[in-house]
Amino acid sequence: MIDLASLPNSLDSPSEFTAHSITRSQLYLVGGTLLVVWGLYAAWRRHAIKCLVPLRGPPPSSFLLGNTPDLYNAPRGFAYHHAISETYGRAFKIHMFAGEEQVWLSDTRALTHVLVRDTHVFDETPAMTSEFHYCFGPGLISVRGDIHKKQRKMIQPLFGAAHVRALTPTFWSIASQLATVIRARVNAGFAADAAKGIKRSENGQPAAVIDLWKWASRAALEGVGIGSLGYSFDALNDETEDNDFMIAVRELPYTVYPLRKFMPICIWCMRNLPLWLQHTLAKVVPVPRAQKVRRVVETIQGNCEKLYAEKKAALLAGDAETAAQIGAGKDVMSVLMKANMAATASEKESLTDEEVLGQMGTFISAGHDTMSSALARLLYCLAHDLPRQRQLREELAKARVNTVDQLDFRAVTALPFLDAVYRETLRLYAPVPFQNRTATEAISIPLGAPVQLTNGDFVSELPIAKGQTVLVSIEAVNRDPDIWGPDADKWRPERWIEGLPESVDKAAVPGAFSHTLSFLGGSRSCIGMKYAEVELKAVLISLIENFEFSPAPGQENIVWRLSLMQNPALPGREHLEEPELPLLVTVVKPVDAGVGRAV
């Protein structure tokens, strides 16, 4: 038996164990550090913003992080959001970092004040503005107050119907390229499977399992590149290797998202530390994910700066040089830069170079992430509902009877079943499931229905503290059975054709899109709503006309992960950052029937 008393005491006397033991000074240093950290944490908790009334809510799962490990959990986050919404109703408390309490809201009357009526009080959260400012500079999402109003006033017309109508041929070109590359991938996969004796199709038509997320992402990149920036990523060329710019844009959302639970620390640093020290810390902080975010952001910023300089030089050189660029000068950034240069010349209100440059990264991120997520969901829903997919294909075939050319802007936006599929998918599966707003002053907002507190009392108005954040639950509103009926959680496009129930009008959802919050509402609603609609519909028309999509054999189940934009993964592979959406793709239109004619 070992005699413990005979072992040397490394704290009192040197021994052969000293080199591998903790010295007294090291122990004091560790203890002192822990005391300082605890002191800072305790001070933070004392100043953490609390609810002004004892709202009910889920208990925190972490002493330090509150509910954030569940709220931001990628593979299980959606289930948690649905569960707490069903359990606690439309207004309740959630626990955040270091004791902070936020208010979860899906009460439409209260949200009307948050998003529309009291926007002078409820603004974009410091977390969101700080995050986007670090990534892209002073773009539309990262600025507030009068600067935001100025930027939106100048940018809004560029995403209106007139300009989107002019961009429709660009969207058709992208849709055609996507159909062509997917056809090539199907043919190659079909030949490889045949060589192995694998039969994917009953009627002999070429069929193969394709990762549609990859091509949804690439189509989104090319769409935002040409339509918004006048720049081609060459993303729909099957031989194009992913370059650093493409990889950075694709990886940004799911690289940043896991750090959101620690955003209060980042905000404190941005508010209290000089810029040079922020950049220094970003380079030396020993957190691999933070270092990856820094590299991704530097790649996007560097490429945007180069592209901006080239576009500005082309504009200064004259219209002939501009017309020779990709997009022929009709892209959003070219039009914005022209308008801004004209405003500057006439001494009207204009944007600084830094502000214009900030829009580039903002357009790239918002355009790519929303488009890829929404297109992936549309294809997934149709693949798992072949009768409705065929109904959509029949509608598109009838629309082609009277035209031998591209469907125009009006036709794209007016096809009833296509529109119903689009609206229903964005209602049920909004790419962004929630957003946040922070109160700049104390305020009370009315509720549509009284809420019971933990002490048994009921309140019809909800007091919000200055600096308190409200979580706007887009999903909860879009899936509320009291608004949409008992089948609110079912994907049923016909509801948009049959007529919505009276409860939808009575709810008065303060959203910019079809009684939903999918594009939010008010002065912070998504500025690219019409742009996204026409681009998505053009791409979907091209794909559904040319291919049938169905679940991949053995990979029928897909997990949809919570992130900045929801994205798909295979069960057991949720830990992989790169999304995956394998679907069986079968050719339904021969190439000589006109892949390029219509799309």
Stockholm file with secondary structure:
# STOCKHOLM 1.0

chainA/1-599         MIDLASLPNSLDSPSEFTAHSITRSQLYLVGGTLLVVWGLYAAWRRHAIKCLVPLRGPPPSSFLLGNTPDLYNAPRGFAYHHAISETYGRAFKIHMFAGEEQVWLSDTRALTHVLVRDTHVFDETPAMTSEFHYCFGPGLISVRGDIHKKQRKMIQPLFGAAHVRALTPTFWSIASQLATVIRARVNAGFAADAAKGIKRSENGQPAAVIDLWKWASRAALEGVGIGSLGYSFDALNDETEDNDFMIAVRELPYTVYPLRKFMPICIWCMRNLPLWLQHTLAKVVPVPRAQKVRRVVETIQGNCEKLYAEKKAALLAGDAETAAQIGAGKDVMSVLMKANMAATASEKESLTDEEVLGQMGTFISAGHDTMSSALARLLYCLAHDLPRQRQLREELAKARVNTVDQLDFRAVTALPFLDAVYRETLRLYAPVPFQNRTATEAISIPLGAPVQLTNGDFVSELPIAKGQTVLVSIEAVNRDPDIWGPDADKWRPERWIEGLPESVDKAAVPGAFSHTLSFLGGSRSCIGMKYAEVELKAVLISLIENFEFSPAPGQENIVWRLSLMQNPALPGREHLEEPELPLLVTVVKPVDAGVGRAV
#=GR chainA/1-599 SS CCCGGGSCCTTTSCCTTGGGSCCHHHHHHHHHHHHHHHHHHHHHHHHSCCCSSCBCCCCCSBTTTBTHHHHTCTTTHHHHHHHHHHHHTTEEEEECGGGCEEEEECCHHHHHIIIIITTTTEEECHHHHHHHHHHHSSCTTTCCHHHHHHHHHHHGGGGSHHHHHHHHHHHHHHHHHHHHHHHHHHHHHHHHHHHTTCCCCSSSCCEEEEEHHHHHHHHHHHHHIIIIISCCCCTTCTTCCCCHHHHHHHHHHHHHGGGGGGHHHHHHHHHHSCHHHHHHHHHHCCCHHHHHHHHHHHHHHHHHHHHHHHHHHHHHHCHHHHHTSTTTTCSHHHHHHHHHHHHHHTTCSCCCHHHHHHHHHHHHHHHHHHHHHHHHHHHHHHHTCHHHHHHHHHHHHHHHTTCSSCCCHHHHHHCHHHHHHHHHHHHHTCSSCEEEEEESSCEEEEEEEEEEBTTSCEEEEEEECTTCEEEEEHHHHHTCHHHHCTTTTSCCTTHHHHCCCHHHHHHTCCCSBTTBSTTCCGGGSCTTHHHHHHHHHHHHHHHHHHEEEEECTTCCCCEEECSSSCEEECTTCTTCSSCCCEEEEEECSCGGGTHHHHC
#=GC SS_cons         CCCGGGSCCTTTSCCTTGGGSCCHHHHHHHHHHHHHHHHHHHHHHHHSCCCSSCBCCCCCSBTTTBTHHHHTCTTTHHHHHHHHHHHHTTEEEEECGGGCEEEEECCHHHHHIIIIITTTTEEECHHHHHHHHHHHSSCTTTCCHHHHHHHHHHHGGGGSHHHHHHHHHHHHHHHHHHHHHHHHHHHHHHHHHHHTTCCCCSSSCCEEEEEHHHHHHHHHHHHHIIIIISCCCCTTCTTCCCCHHHHHHHHHHHHHGGGGGGHHHHHHHHHHSCHHHHHHHHHHCCCHHHHHHHHHHHHHHHHHHHHHHHHHHHHHHCHHHHHTSTTTTCSHHHHHHHHHHHHHHTTCSCCCHHHHHHHHHHHHHHHHHHHHHHHHHHHHHHHTCHHHHHHHHHHHHHHHTTCSSCCCHHHHHHCHHHHHHHHHHHHHTCSSCEEEEEESSCEEEEEEEEEEBTTSCEEEEEEECTTCEEEEEHHHHHTCHHHHCTTTTSCCTTHHHHCCCHHHHHHTCCCSBTTBSTTCCGGGSCTTHHHHHHHHHHHHHHHHHHEEEEECTTCCCCEEECSSSCEEECTTCTTCSSCCCEEEEEECSCGGGTHHHHC
//
